Amino acid sequence: MLEIQREQNCVGGCALGNLAAELSDVHEGFRTRLAVVFSAWRERLTEALHDAHRRGDVGGDCRPDAVAHFLVAALEGAILLTKLTKDIAVMEQCVAEMKRYLSIYEHGE
């Protein structure tokens, strides 16, 4: 996502995030469909975290569902703020903080 924002010069943001922001209060059908897309994204991240735990890459204190939800929200927020400020440093800082956050769950850390 960082590279996409860099390539797009911080223009456009996230198409799904943009749609969700514009349509979630206006059209229930679009809101439910978009919610399914974001839910699928969270589910994929949750499963990836479960897999990492099974491999021993992630410690037992990681709550995959909560972490996945946080990552989706943080990334969408970072994309929105990058679009608003037109400053890639915003996205870079947010991605660095997400990586730092995830590092607390690394097994053996």
GIKA-V175846 format. One record per helix or strand of 3 or more residues. SS is the DSSP state (A for helix, B for strand). FROM is the first residue (numbers start at 1). TO is the last residue. Records with the same first field share a line. If there is no record, write none. Layout:
SS->FROM-TO / FROM-TO
This chain:
A->2-7 / 15-23 / 28-55 / 64-85 / 88-103
